[in-house]
Amino acid sequence: MTYCVGILVREGLVMIADTRTNAGLDNIATFRKLHVFERPGERCIGLCTAGNLSVSQSVISHVVEGIENPATGEVETIMSAPTLFRAAQLVGRAIREVHRVDGDSLEAQASGFEVSMLLGGQVKGDRMRLFMLYSAGNFIEATADTPYLQIGEHKYGKPILDRSVTEKTELNDALKLGLISMDSTIRSNLSVGLPIDLMVIRRDACAADITYRIDAGEPYFHDLRERWSSALRAAHLGIPPPPYGVL
């Protein structure tokens, strides 16, 4: 299991992913799930992955090495796709190709073909966009009404984003809220854990302002966790008791 979130606001894009993989209680490891593809000034694309690790790694290899576009006959890579929409189509084709090759064997081994991805960023001349791709290779896009998308173990961090994030949220606040969402997930699910990778892109920069890994004990994240816990306790104590009698 994993947790990844992308938040698209007017000022730019935040993408955050944990790194824990779990193939059993005694087989826990760290793998990067936020992959950044960048040519500063021309394009900056983030790709977060959740699900079967072997499937997601195969998909990443396909989009890096290239897949033929059936409409044009040209081999496209994530670094050559002319728009984010075309990049999302490319990732979708890669997912379907991996399923064509490995799907039957995975199902025969009862492993299942499970993968989901977040694709976000901007190509010069195109607008900034954020997509979520499913295991069938189809996808949806973040909108002004729904400016964030999640994959993996999303239910613990979703209420925070539902209450706080809008299209008008400032970029720094989007990052902060994304980290609070991640912390809430880590606290409630042992299959999600540090280190955390994050990326921040300002709109029309076509380059990452921040690419950073938060390790255990990192001062700001530790302080954020403590402050958020204290704020929740204070909010609870500040709300009047229910007027239904004393239990």
PEJOVEN-V570108 format. One record per residue. N is the residue number from 1. RES is the residue in one letter. PSI is psi in degrees with one decimal (none if undefined). Layout:
n=<N:N>
res=<RES:RES>
psi=<PSI:PSI>
//
This chain:
n=<1:2:3:4:5:6:7:8:9:10:11:12:13:14:15:16:17:18:19:20:21:22:23:24:25:26:27:28:29:30:31:32:33:34:35:36:37:38:39:40:41:42:43:44:45:46:47:48:49:50:51:52:53:54:55:56:57:58:59:60:61:62:63:64:65:66:67:68:69:70:71:72:73:74:75:76:77:78:79:80:81:82:83:84:85:86:87:88:89:90:91:92:93:94:95:96:97:98:99:100:101:102:103:104:105:106:107:108:109:110:111:112:113:114:115:116:117:118:119:120:121:122:123:124:125:126:127:128:129:130:131:132:133:134:135:136:137:138:139:140:141:142:143:144:145:146:147:148:149:150:151:152:153:154:155:156:157:158:159:160:161:162:163:164:165:166:167:168:169:170:171:172:173:174:175:176:177:178:179:180:181:182:183:184:185:186:187:188:189:190:191:192:193:194:195:196:197:198:199:200:201:202:203:204:205:206:207:208:209:210:211:212:213:214:215:216:217:218:219:220:221:222:223:224:225:226:227:228:229:230:231:232:233:234:235:236:237:238:239:240:241:242:243:244:245:246:247>
res=<M:T:Y:C:V:G:I:L:V:R:E:G:L:V:M:I:A:D:T:R:T:N:A:G:L:D:N:I:A:T:F:R:K:L:H:V:F:E:R:P:G:E:R:C:I:G:L:C:T:A:G:N:L:S:V:S:Q:S:V:I:S:H:V:V:E:G:I:E:N:P:A:T:G:E:V:E:T:I:M:S:A:P:T:L:F:R:A:A:Q:L:V:G:R:A:I:R:E:V:H:R:V:D:G:D:S:L:E:A:Q:A:S:G:F:E:V:S:M:L:L:G:G:Q:V:K:G:D:R:M:R:L:F:M:L:Y:S:A:G:N:F:I:E:A:T:A:D:T:P:Y:L:Q:I:G:E:H:K:Y:G:K:P:I:L:D:R:S:V:T:E:K:T:E:L:N:D:A:L:K:L:G:L:I:S:M:D:S:T:I:R:S:N:L:S:V:G:L:P:I:D:L:M:V:I:R:R:D:A:C:A:A:D:I:T:Y:R:I:D:A:G:E:P:Y:F:H:D:L:R:E:R:W:S:S:A:L:R:A:A:H:L:G:I:P:P:P:P:Y:G:V:L>
psi=<159.9:175.5:125.8:144.8:140.9:133.9:119.5:113.6:178.1:-36.2:-21.7:-153.5:138.3:133.2:133.4:139.2:142.8:-178.7:6.3:134.9:147.3:110.3:34.8:163.2:-29.5:17.6:69.3:131.8:173.6:125.2:140.9:131.6:-7.4:111.5:131.1:128.8:115.2:136.1:93.6:131.6:-16.1:-43.6:149.7:118.8:132.4:141.7:112.8:145.2:145.9:155.1:-151.7:122.0:-40.1:-35.9:-48.1:-37.9:-36.3:-40.4:-44.6:-44.6:-40.6:-44.5:-23.4:-45.1:-28.8:147.4:142.1:133.2:115.8:-22.3:-31.6:-18.3:-1.4:149.4:121.8:143.4:170.7:-21.4:-7.0:-11.2:129.3:-18.0:165.7:-34.6:-44.1:-34.6:-39.7:-40.9:-39.6:-46.6:-39.2:-42.6:-37.4:-40.8:-45.2:-34.0:-42.1:-38.2:-39.5:-40.1:-43.7:-9.1:-47.8:-42.9:-37.1:-42.9:-33.3:-31.1:7.8:22.9:-34.3:148.9:93.5:118.9:142.2:153.0:151.3:130.3:121.1:156.8:-154.7:139.5:137.8:131.4:-10.4:161.8:158.3:136.3:161.8:126.2:152.4:125.8:143.0:175.0:-13.4:-5.5:-4.0:168.0:162.5:166.5:141.9:147.1:177.1:-31.6:-31.5:83.8:7.1:152.0:148.0:151.2:159.2:-142.9:80.9:-14.5:-28.0:-31.7:-10.2:-42.2:-35.6:-44.8:-39.4:-38.3:-19.3:-30.8:129.2:172.8:-27.0:-3.0:136.1:152.0:-43.2:-38.0:-35.6:-41.3:-45.9:-45.4:-35.7:-39.3:-37.7:-41.0:-42.7:-44.2:-41.0:-36.1:-43.0:-40.5:-28.5:-9.6:117.7:-14.1:-3.7:131.2:169.8:157.8:161.7:133.0:141.8:155.9:138.8:129.2:128.1:142.2:133.1:3.7:-30.9:35.0:148.1:125.9:-37.4:130.4:121.2:146.4:126.4:114.6:169.6:134.5:0.0:127.6:-47.8:-44.2:-37.9:-43.6:-40.8:-43.7:-45.5:-42.3:-40.2:-42.1:-42.5:-40.6:-39.4:-42.0:-43.0:-39.7:-43.4:-45.2:-25.4:-9.7:130.8:150.9:157.1:140.2:41.7:15.5:162.9:130.5:none>
//
